[in-house]
């Protein structure tokens, strides 16, 4: 017998989109964020067809204003657009590059272009545009996934200079903000649901243990007053703790339909202490929050999460992950989730589907001091045979690793040929775990296969990293929100076959002890460059076992190779949406951009019987 557990943080929600600028934007945009209250607001629209982005930046100053795209969130290496509006109304704009912490340089090639601007009520507003990827070494491409923005401003207009940077030091007038520019999902205002019915699942004054990591679980019953089916249309995270920084994530799981509890004495305790009671609940996720997220989220207008009536799920588990590294002894928490519901049912029921790997050493054992280490998993056609004949439609993507993860993608494989990305989080930041709204919905079908890759950087570590639940451990999970909901499928996750580990490391032990043996060997490994290469080659070619399905009905299949498909063809960088700085061209690009509309298991335990000959 062998147990494998899977964990994912789902449905992370973004920050407030309220703005404070008194200046009306020049046009209607797809997205808005408040970069700094009463200081700076940003609007933007993505045109994926033309591969361009239209920005409008408002800052409370009558001097110069600047917005930058940064590789890591700091100034070094940032690609910056700087502009101001002169007294006569002339808009000046510069393309700059920050090589170090000194004054940025003028870019050799101009790729940021101002369209219009104005000063009003002590604020400066400038609308500008650029290509998503300019192929310029002094620019930073706006990649799928998390983008790091920086902004700054001065108090006075500089003197226009086309040969050197005229900007003066911004001092403390600066800030940073991270978000998914190309797949942003604007959080709604809570006031939108002021007249909606709602119910809460909340922890009640739980004293956080004085230890680094705690997983606390509490069972809740679905509200009995919903005798007919309802749709949850929005969620609010009720973060109520004496120290919010101690909350790493909050998750809500669906219990298996066969599970029953004593409603007058529902279990609640540290998760492992009551796992024998709640194990059948830790399989399918419903919603949650994680570090870097926001308190409000909303489903699209044509879909909702089903609850009440004849819904198969009657019980839920709320899991809290606390990180109490300073060993606070009197920190309490009463966090939870508020669900806004309606009896005006939408067309589709929401479901969740996760790809990725196990969270123990069999799934993830990553060498230290490696700039790039890739972990691949594969979901075969035998799994997607469970899909309905008409397919399912993906609307959101939530990639999840821990601190060492730097990118995650999942590709769609048809007839052993990659036909595109389901979602590509080329840039990933653990501190900003976004629920990404796909620019265009994608329908996937029975027979489709999926390849998922997580890429890690361990240059800052001198010890081996293993799969696990702690923040210093790692995960590789890619969650997707879809409709219509499937009751027989919630995950497709793979792990390197234990016998492959045994052969690779010369392990002679019981199958259910393989993970512990791998961890012991890798913990004491002398990691040379040759061994690291050997380790990566093993990961690239080892046989996997893939688990798919839902809850107690999970199935498994062997996957001999994760790379047995024709991959997407790599092409040289070609700047698209390049903009010629003439008034007619600017008007054309501007019109095209803003008229285009663009449109998150779990912990699973499953038992797999192995024949005795596998031990031989």
C-alpha positions as CSV (number, residue, x, y, z in Angstrom):
1,X,0.0,0.0,0.0
2,X,1.2,3.5,-0.7
3,X,-0.3,6.9,0.3
4,X,0.4,10.0,-1.7
5,X,-0.9,13.4,-0.6
6,X,-1.4,16.5,-2.8
7,X,-1.9,20.1,-1.7
8,X,-2.8,23.2,-3.6
9,X,-3.7,26.7,-2.8
10,X,-6.6,27.7,-5.1
11,X,-8.4,30.7,-6.2
12,X,-6.1,33.5,-5.0
13,X,-7.8,36.8,-5.3
14,X,-6.3,40.1,-6.3
15,X,-6.2,43.4,-4.6
16,X,-8.7,46.2,-4.6
17,X,-9.3,48.0,-7.8
18,X,-10.5,51.3,-6.2
19,X,-8.9,54.5,-7.5
20,X,-8.4,57.9,-6.0
21,X,-7.4,60.0,-9.0
22,X,-9.8,62.9,-9.6
23,X,-8.9,62.9,-13.3
24,X,-11.1,60.9,-15.6
25,X,-9.2,58.4,-17.8
26,X,-9.0,59.2,-21.5
27,X,-11.0,56.1,-22.5
28,X,-12.4,52.8,-21.1
29,X,-9.9,50.2,-20.1
30,X,-10.0,46.5,-19.4
31,X,-8.3,46.8,-16.0
32,X,-7.6,49.2,-13.2
33,X,-5.5,49.1,-10.0
34,X,-4.6,51.6,-7.3
35,X,-0.8,51.5,-7.1
36,X,-0.7,53.7,-4.0
37,X,-3.7,55.2,-2.2
38,X,-4.2,58.9,-3.0
39,X,-0.9,58.9,-4.9
40,X,-1.0,56.7,-8.1
41,X,-3.5,54.8,-10.2
42,X,-3.0,52.7,-13.3
43,X,-5.3,51.6,-16.1
44,X,-4.4,49.2,-18.9
45,X,-5.7,47.2,-21.9
46,X,-4.0,44.2,-23.5
47,X,-4.3,43.5,-27.2
48,X,-3.1,39.9,-27.6
49,X,-3.8,39.9,-31.3
50,X,-1.4,42.9,-32.0
51,X,0.8,42.0,-28.9
52,X,0.5,45.5,-27.5
53,X,-0.5,47.1,-24.2
54,X,-2.1,50.5,-23.6
55,X,-1.4,52.2,-20.2
56,X,-2.7,55.2,-18.5
57,X,-0.8,56.4,-15.4
58,X,-2.1,59.0,-13.0
59,X,0.1,60.4,-10.2
60,X,-0.5,63.2,-7.8
61,X,2.1,65.6,-9.0
62,X,2.5,68.3,-11.6
63,X,6.1,67.1,-12.3
64,X,7.3,64.0,-14.1
65,X,5.8,60.6,-13.7
66,X,7.3,57.1,-14.5
67,X,6.2,53.5,-14.8
68,X,8.7,50.6,-15.2
69,X,8.6,46.9,-15.9
70,X,11.2,45.2,-13.7
71,X,12.6,41.7,-13.8
72,X,12.4,41.2,-10.1
73,X,10.5,44.2,-8.6
74,X,13.5,46.5,-8.1
75,X,15.1,49.2,-10.1
76,X,18.1,47.2,-11.5
77,X,17.3,46.0,-15.0
78,X,14.0,47.9,-15.2
79,X,12.6,49.2,-18.5
80,X,11.0,52.6,-17.7
81,X,8.7,55.0,-19.5
82,X,9.0,58.6,-18.1
83,X,6.8,61.5,-19.1
84,X,5.5,64.9,-18.1
85,X,3.1,67.6,-19.4
86,X,4.5,71.0,-20.1
87,X,2.7,74.2,-19.3
88,X,1.6,74.6,-22.9
89,X,0.1,71.1,-22.9
90,X,2.9,69.4,-24.8
91,X,3.5,65.8,-23.6
92,X,7.1,64.7,-23.3
93,X,8.0,61.0,-23.0
94,X,11.3,59.1,-22.7
95,X,12.2,55.4,-22.9
96,X,14.8,54.6,-20.2
97,X,16.8,51.7,-18.9
98,X,18.0,51.3,-15.3
99,X,21.3,49.4,-15.5
100,X,22.1,50.0,-11.8
101,X,20.8,52.0,-8.9
102,X,22.1,55.2,-10.5
103,X,20.2,57.5,-12.9
104,X,18.6,55.4,-15.7
105,X,20.0,55.6,-19.3
106,X,18.1,56.7,-22.3
107,X,17.3,53.5,-24.3
108,X,19.0,53.2,-27.7
109,X,15.7,52.3,-29.2
110,X,12.4,54.1,-28.4
111,X,9.7,51.5,-27.6
112,X,7.4,53.5,-25.3
113,X,5.1,56.0,-27.0
114,X,2.9,58.7,-25.4
115,X,-0.5,59.2,-26.9
116,X,-1.9,62.1,-24.9
117,X,-1.7,63.6,-21.4
118,X,-2.9,66.4,-19.2
119,X,-2.5,68.0,-15.8
120,X,-5.6,68.6,-13.7
121,X,-6.4,69.2,-10.0
122,X,-2.7,68.7,-9.1
123,X,-2.5,65.3,-10.9
124,X,-0.6,64.3,-14.1
125,X,-2.3,61.8,-16.4
126,X,-0.5,60.3,-19.4
127,X,-1.6,57.6,-21.8
128,X,1.1,55.6,-23.5
129,X,1.7,52.3,-25.2
130,X,4.4,49.7,-26.1
131,X,4.7,46.2,-27.6
132,X,4.5,43.3,-25.1
133,X,7.9,42.1,-26.3
134,X,10.1,44.6,-28.1
135,X,13.0,42.2,-28.6
136,X,15.2,45.1,-27.2
137,X,17.9,44.0,-24.8
138,X,17.3,47.2,-22.8
139,X,13.6,46.4,-22.4
140,X,11.7,43.9,-20.2
141,X,9.1,41.7,-22.0
142,X,5.6,41.7,-20.5
143,X,5.3,37.9,-20.1
144,X,2.3,35.8,-19.1
145,X,2.3,35.3,-15.3
146,X,3.3,37.8,-12.7
147,X,4.8,41.1,-13.8
148,X,6.6,43.5,-11.4
149,X,5.9,47.2,-11.9
150,X,7.8,50.1,-10.4
151,X,6.6,53.7,-10.4
152,X,8.1,57.1,-9.3
153,X,7.6,60.8,-9.7
154,X,9.2,64.2,-9.4
155,X,7.8,67.5,-8.2
156,X,8.7,69.6,-11.2
157,X,9.0,69.2,-15.0
158,X,12.5,68.6,-16.2
159,X,14.0,70.4,-19.2
160,X,13.4,68.4,-22.5
161,X,16.6,66.7,-23.6
162,X,16.8,64.1,-26.3
163,X,20.5,63.1,-25.7
164,X,20.7,62.5,-21.9
165,X,18.3,61.8,-19.1
166,X,17.0,65.0,-17.6
167,X,15.2,63.4,-14.6
168,X,16.3,64.2,-11.1
169,X,16.4,61.8,-8.1
170,X,12.9,60.8,-7.0
171,X,14.0,60.4,-3.3
172,X,11.1,58.5,-1.4
173,X,8.6,59.2,-4.2
174,X,8.5,55.7,-5.5
175,X,6.8,52.4,-5.1
176,X,6.3,48.9,-6.6
177,X,3.3,46.7,-7.5
178,X,3.1,43.1,-8.8
179,X,0.2,41.8,-10.9
180,X,-0.6,39.6,-13.9
181,X,-0.9,42.2,-16.6
182,X,-1.9,39.8,-19.4
183,X,-4.4,37.7,-17.3
184,X,-5.7,40.0,-14.6
185,X,-9.1,39.3,-12.9
186,X,-10.3,42.6,-11.4
187,X,-11.8,42.0,-7.9
188,X,-15.3,43.4,-7.4
189,X,-16.3,46.0,-4.9
190,X,-18.0,44.4,-1.9
191,X,-20.9,46.9,-2.3
192,X,-21.9,45.1,-5.4
193,X,-23.3,42.2,-3.2
194,X,-24.8,44.4,-0.4
195,X,-28.3,43.0,-1.2
196,X,-27.1,39.4,-1.7
197,X,-27.7,36.5,0.6
198,X,-24.6,35.0,2.2
199,X,-23.3,32.5,4.7
200,X,-19.9,32.2,6.5
201,X,-17.5,29.4,7.5
202,X,-15.3,30.9,10.3
203,X,-12.7,29.7,12.7
204,X,-13.6,30.8,16.3
205,X,-10.8,32.5,18.3
206,X,-8.2,29.7,17.6
207,X,-4.9,30.2,19.4
208,X,-2.1,29.7,16.9
209,X,0.4,27.2,18.3
210,X,3.9,28.6,19.1
211,X,5.6,26.7,16.3
212,X,6.8,27.4,12.8
213,X,4.1,25.6,10.9
214,X,0.6,24.6,11.8
215,X,-2.2,23.1,9.7
216,X,-5.5,23.5,11.5
217,X,-8.8,22.0,10.1
218,X,-12.4,22.5,10.9
219,X,-15.4,20.7,9.4
220,X,-18.5,22.7,8.4
221,X,-21.9,21.5,7.2
222,X,-23.5,23.1,4.1
223,X,-26.3,25.5,5.1
224,X,-29.5,23.5,5.7
225,X,-31.7,26.4,4.8
226,X,-30.9,26.1,1.1
227,X,-33.4,23.5,0.2
228,X,-33.1,24.2,-3.5
229,X,-29.9,24.6,-5.6
230,X,-28.1,27.9,-5.3
231,X,-25.1,29.4,-7.0
232,X,-22.2,31.0,-5.1
233,X,-21.4,34.0,-7.2
234,X,-18.6,35.7,-5.1
235,X,-16.4,35.1,-2.1
236,X,-15.0,37.3,0.6
237,X,-12.0,36.2,2.7
238,X,-12.6,37.1,6.3
239,X,-9.1,37.6,7.5
240,X,-9.4,38.3,11.2
241,X,-6.2,37.6,13.1
242,X,-4.1,39.4,15.7
243,X,-1.3,39.0,13.2
244,X,-2.4,38.6,9.5
245,X,1.2,37.8,8.5
246,X,0.9,34.5,10.3
247,X,-1.7,33.3,7.9
248,X,0.0,31.5,4.9
249,X,-3.1,30.2,3.3
250,X,-6.8,29.4,3.8
251,X,-8.4,26.5,1.9
252,X,-11.9,25.0,1.8
253,X,-12.2,21.4,0.7
254,X,-15.3,19.4,-0.4
255,X,-15.9,16.2,1.5
256,X,-16.7,13.0,-0.4
257,X,-20.5,12.6,-0.9
258,X,-20.4,9.4,1.2
259,X,-19.0,11.2,4.3
260,X,-21.2,11.8,7.4
261,X,-20.6,13.5,10.7
262,X,-22.3,14.2,13.9
263,X,-23.7,17.7,13.2
264,X,-23.6,18.6,16.8
265,X,-19.9,17.8,17.2
266,X,-18.1,18.5,14.0
267,X,-14.3,17.7,14.1
268,X,-11.8,20.6,14.5
269,X,-8.1,20.2,15.5
270,X,-4.7,20.2,14.0
271,X,-5.3,18.4,10.7
272,X,-3.1,15.4,11.3
273,X,-4.8,14.7,14.6
274,X,-8.2,14.3,13.0
275,X,-7.0,13.0,9.6
276,X,-8.7,9.6,10.2
277,X,-12.0,11.5,10.4
278,X,-11.5,14.0,7.6
279,X,-9.3,12.1,5.1
280,X,-12.2,11.6,2.7
281,X,-12.7,15.4,2.8
282,X,-9.2,16.4,1.8
283,X,-9.5,15.6,-1.9
284,X,-11.4,18.4,-3.8
285,X,-11.0,22.1,-3.3
286,X,-13.7,24.6,-3.5
287,X,-12.0,28.0,-2.8
288,X,-9.3,29.7,-0.7
289,X,-6.9,32.5,-0.2
290,X,-3.1,32.6,-0.1
291,X,-0.3,35.1,0.6
292,X,-0.4,38.0,-1.7
293,X,-4.1,37.6,-2.4
294,X,-7.1,39.9,-1.9
295,X,-10.3,39.5,0.0
296,X,-12.8,39.6,-2.9
297,X,-13.4,37.4,-5.9
298,X,-16.2,36.9,-8.3
299,X,-17.2,34.2,-10.8
300,X,-18.0,35.2,-14.4
301,X,-21.7,36.0,-15.1
302,X,-22.5,32.7,-16.8
303,X,-21.2,30.4,-14.1
304,X,-21.5,29.8,-10.3
305,X,-20.4,27.3,-7.7
306,X,-23.3,24.9,-6.8
307,X,-24.5,24.5,-3.2
308,X,-27.8,23.4,-1.5
309,X,-30.7,21.3,-2.9
310,X,-29.5,18.0,-4.3
311,X,-25.8,19.0,-4.4
312,X,-23.6,16.0,-3.6
313,X,-21.4,17.9,-1.2
314,X,-22.8,18.2,2.3
315,X,-19.7,18.8,4.3
316,X,-16.6,21.0,3.9
317,X,-13.3,21.4,5.6
318,X,-11.6,24.8,6.1
319,X,-7.9,24.3,6.5
320,X,-5.7,27.1,7.9
321,X,-1.9,27.1,7.3
322,X,-0.2,29.2,10.0
323,X,3.4,30.3,10.0
324,X,4.5,31.4,13.5
325,X,8.2,31.7,13.1
326,X,8.5,34.2,16.0
327,X,6.7,31.7,18.3
328,X,3.9,34.1,19.4
329,X,2.1,32.6,22.3
330,X,-1.0,34.7,22.4
331,X,-1.9,35.2,18.7
332,X,-5.4,34.2,17.8
333,X,-7.3,33.8,14.6
334,X,-11.0,33.9,13.6
335,X,-10.6,33.9,9.8
336,X,-13.0,32.3,7.3
337,X,-14.9,32.7,4.1
338,X,-18.1,34.5,3.2
339,X,-20.1,33.1,0.3
340,X,-22.5,35.4,-1.6
341,X,-25.3,33.3,-3.1
342,X,-28.2,33.7,-5.5
343,X,-31.2,31.5,-6.5
344,X,-31.1,33.0,-10.0
345,X,-29.1,30.1,-11.4
346,X,-26.5,30.7,-14.0
347,X,-25.9,28.5,-17.1
348,X,-23.0,26.5,-15.8
349,X,-21.8,24.9,-12.5
350,X,-18.1,25.6,-11.7
351,X,-15.6,22.9,-11.2
352,X,-11.8,22.6,-10.5
353,X,-9.1,20.5,-12.2
354,X,-5.5,20.3,-11.1
355,X,-2.4,19.0,-12.9
356,X,1.0,18.6,-11.2
357,X,2.9,16.2,-8.9
358,X,3.1,14.8,-5.4
359,X,4.3,16.8,-2.4
360,X,6.8,14.3,-1.0
361,X,10.3,13.2,-2.1
362,X,9.0,10.9,-4.8
363,X,7.5,13.9,-6.6
364,X,10.0,16.6,-5.8
365,X,13.6,16.2,-4.8
366,X,15.5,19.2,-6.1
367,X,19.3,19.7,-5.9
368,X,20.7,22.9,-4.3
369,X,22.7,25.5,-6.2
370,X,20.9,25.0,-9.5
371,X,19.8,27.9,-11.5
372,X,17.2,25.9,-13.5
373,X,15.7,22.5,-12.5
374,X,12.7,21.3,-14.4
375,X,10.0,18.9,-13.1
376,X,7.6,17.5,-15.8
377,X,4.3,15.7,-15.3
378,X,1.9,14.2,-17.8
379,X,-1.8,13.6,-17.9
380,X,-2.6,10.9,-20.5
381,X,-5.7,10.3,-22.7
382,X,-6.9,7.6,-20.4
383,X,-7.6,10.2,-17.8
384,X,-9.4,12.7,-20.0
385,X,-11.7,9.9,-21.2
386,X,-13.6,11.0,-18.2
387,X,-14.4,14.4,-19.7
388,X,-17.8,14.9,-21.2
389,X,-18.0,14.4,-25.0
390,X,-18.6,18.2,-25.5
391,X,-15.5,19.0,-23.5
392,X,-15.0,21.4,-20.6
393,X,-14.2,25.1,-20.9
394,X,-11.2,26.6,-18.9
395,X,-11.7,30.1,-17.6
396,X,-9.1,30.6,-14.9
397,X,-5.6,29.3,-14.1
398,X,-3.8,29.3,-10.7
399,X,-0.2,28.1,-10.8
400,X,1.4,27.2,-7.4
401,X,4.9,26.5,-6.2
402,X,6.7,27.7,-3.1
403,X,9.8,30.0,-2.8
404,X,12.0,28.2,-5.3
405,X,9.5,28.1,-8.2
406,X,10.1,30.6,-11.0
407,X,7.7,29.4,-13.8
408,X,4.9,27.0,-14.4
409,X,3.2,26.0,-17.7
410,X,0.7,23.4,-18.9
411,X,0.6,22.5,-22.6
412,X,-2.3,20.9,-24.5
413,X,-1.3,17.7,-26.4
414,X,-3.4,16.4,-29.2
415,X,-2.4,13.4,-31.3
416,X,1.0,13.5,-29.6
417,X,1.5,17.1,-30.8
418,X,1.6,20.2,-28.6
419,X,-1.1,22.6,-29.9
420,X,-0.6,25.4,-27.4
421,X,-0.5,26.4,-23.8
422,X,-3.5,25.9,-21.5
423,X,-1.7,28.5,-19.4
424,X,1.9,29.7,-19.4
425,X,3.0,31.4,-16.1
426,X,6.4,32.3,-17.6
427,X,7.0,34.6,-14.7
428,X,5.9,33.3,-11.3
429,X,6.3,34.9,-7.8
430,X,5.3,33.0,-4.7
431,X,4.5,36.3,-2.9
432,X,1.9,37.2,-5.6
433,X,-0.2,34.2,-6.3
434,X,-2.7,35.3,-8.8
435,X,-5.9,33.7,-10.0
436,X,-5.4,34.3,-13.7
437,X,-8.4,34.9,-16.0
438,X,-7.6,33.5,-19.4
439,X,-7.6,36.2,-22.1
440,X,-9.7,33.7,-24.2
441,X,-11.5,30.7,-22.8
442,X,-10.1,27.4,-23.9
443,X,-12.2,24.2,-24.5
444,X,-10.4,20.8,-23.9
445,X,-11.8,17.5,-24.9
446,X,-11.7,13.7,-24.2
447,X,-8.5,12.3,-25.5
448,X,-6.5,15.5,-24.9
449,X,-3.3,15.1,-23.0
450,X,-1.5,17.6,-20.8
451,X,2.2,18.2,-20.0
452,X,2.9,20.4,-17.0
453,X,6.3,21.8,-16.1
454,X,7.5,23.5,-12.9
455,X,10.9,25.2,-13.0
456,X,12.9,25.9,-9.9
457,X,15.9,28.0,-8.9
458,X,17.8,26.9,-5.8
459,X,20.9,29.1,-6.1
460,X,20.1,30.5,-2.6
461,X,20.1,27.1,-1.0
462,X,22.8,24.7,0.1
463,X,20.5,21.8,1.1
464,X,18.2,19.6,-0.9
465,X,14.6,20.8,-1.4
466,X,11.8,18.2,-1.0
467,X,8.1,18.2,-1.8
468,X,6.1,19.1,1.3
469,X,3.7,21.5,2.9
470,X,6.1,23.9,4.6
471,X,7.0,27.1,2.9
472,X,10.6,25.9,2.7
473,X,9.5,22.8,1.0
474,X,8.2,22.8,-2.6
475,X,5.1,22.0,-4.6
476,X,4.2,21.8,-8.3
477,X,0.5,22.3,-8.9
478,X,-1.5,24.0,-11.7
479,X,-5.1,24.6,-10.9
480,X,-7.8,25.4,-13.4
481,X,-11.3,26.6,-13.0
482,X,-13.8,25.3,-15.6
483,X,-17.4,24.5,-16.5
484,X,-19.5,22.5,-16.8
485,X,-18.6,20.8,-13.5
486,X,-17.6,17.1,-13.6
487,X,-18.4,14.9,-10.6
488,X,-16.0,12.2,-11.6
489,X,-12.8,14.2,-12.2
490,X,-10.9,16.8,-10.2
491,X,-7.2,16.0,-10.6
492,X,-4.6,14.4,-12.9
493,X,-1.3,14.3,-11.0
494,X,1.8,12.2,-11.5
495,X,4.8,11.1,-9.6
496,X,8.0,9.2,-10.5
497,X,7.3,5.5,-10.2
498,X,8.8,4.3,-6.9
499,X,10.5,1.3,-8.6
500,X,12.3,3.9,-10.9
501,X,13.6,5.6,-7.8
502,X,14.7,2.2,-6.4
503,X,16.7,1.4,-9.6
504,X,18.2,4.8,-9.9
505,X,19.5,5.0,-6.3
506,X,20.0,1.3,-5.6
507,X,17.3,1.3,-2.9
508,X,16.3,-2.0,-1.4
509,X,13.3,-1.4,0.8
510,X,9.5,-1.8,1.0
511,X,7.6,0.3,-1.6
512,X,5.8,2.3,1.1
513,X,9.2,3.4,2.5
514,X,10.7,4.6,-0.8
515,X,10.0,8.3,-0.2
516,X,11.8,8.2,3.2
517,X,14.7,6.4,1.6
518,X,15.0,8.9,-1.3
519,X,14.9,11.8,1.2
520,X,17.6,10.2,3.4
521,X,19.9,9.6,0.4
522,X,19.4,13.0,-1.2
523,X,19.8,14.9,2.1
524,X,23.3,13.4,2.5
525,X,24.2,13.7,-1.2
526,X,27.4,15.5,-2.3
527,X,26.0,17.6,-5.1
528,X,28.5,18.0,-7.9
529,X,27.6,19.5,-11.3
530,X,27.8,16.0,-12.7
531,X,25.4,14.6,-10.1
532,X,23.0,17.5,-10.7
533,X,23.0,16.8,-14.5
534,X,22.4,13.1,-13.8
535,X,19.5,14.0,-11.5
536,X,17.9,16.2,-14.1
537,X,18.3,13.5,-16.8
538,X,16.6,11.0,-14.4
539,X,13.7,13.4,-13.9
540,X,13.4,13.9,-17.7
541,X,13.2,10.2,-18.5
542,X,11.8,8.2,-15.5
543,X,8.5,6.4,-15.7
544,X,5.7,8.1,-13.9
545,X,2.5,6.8,-12.3
546,X,-0.4,9.2,-12.9
547,X,-3.4,9.4,-10.6
548,X,-6.7,10.8,-11.9
549,X,-10.3,11.0,-11.1
550,X,-12.0,12.1,-8.0
551,X,-11.9,11.2,-4.3
552,X,-12.3,7.5,-3.4
553,X,-12.8,6.7,-7.1
554,X,-9.3,7.8,-8.2
555,X,-7.6,5.6,-10.8
556,X,-4.0,5.3,-11.9
557,X,-2.0,4.8,-15.1
558,X,1.7,4.3,-16.0
559,X,3.3,7.0,-18.2
560,X,6.6,5.7,-19.7
561,X,7.8,9.1,-20.8
562,X,6.6,12.7,-20.4
563,X,8.4,14.0,-23.4
564,X,6.9,11.6,-26.0
565,X,5.2,14.3,-28.1
566,X,6.1,16.8,-30.7
567,X,6.7,20.1,-28.9
568,X,5.8,23.6,-29.9
569,X,8.3,25.1,-32.3
570,X,10.6,27.8,-30.9
571,X,10.8,31.0,-33.0
572,X,13.2,33.9,-32.8
573,X,11.9,37.0,-31.1
574,X,10.0,39.2,-33.6
575,X,8.6,42.5,-32.2
576,X,4.9,42.6,-32.8
577,X,2.7,45.6,-32.5
578,X,5.7,47.9,-33.1
579,X,4.5,51.5,-33.2
580,X,5.7,54.1,-35.6
581,X,5.7,57.5,-33.9
582,X,3.4,59.3,-36.3
583,X,0.0,60.7,-35.4
584,X,-1.9,58.5,-37.8
585,X,-0.1,55.4,-36.6
586,X,-0.7,56.3,-33.0
587,X,-4.4,56.8,-33.6
588,X,-4.6,53.4,-35.4
589,X,-2.9,51.5,-32.6
590,X,-4.8,53.4,-29.9
591,X,-8.2,52.6,-31.5
592,X,-7.3,48.9,-32.0
593,X,-6.1,48.4,-28.5
594,X,-8.9,49.7,-26.4
595,X,-11.7,48.2,-28.6
596,X,-10.5,44.6,-28.0
597,X,-12.2,42.8,-25.1
598,X,-10.4,40.0,-23.4
599,X,-12.1,37.8,-21.8
600,X,-8.2,27.4,-9.0
601,X,-6.5,20.4,-4.9
602,X,-6.0,19.7,-3.1
603,X,-4.9,17.1,-0.6
604,X,-5.6,13.7,-2.1
605,X,-4.8,10.4,-0.4
606,X,-5.0,7.4,-2.6
607,X,-4.1,3.7,-2.2
608,X,-2.3,1.9,-4.9
609,X,-1.7,-1.9,-4.6
610,X,1.6,-3.1,-6.1
611,X,2.3,-6.7,-7.1
612,X,5.1,-8.4,-5.1
613,X,7.2,-8.8,-8.2
614,X,7.8,-5.1,-8.3
615,X,10.0,-5.5,-5.3
616,X,12.3,-7.9,-7.2
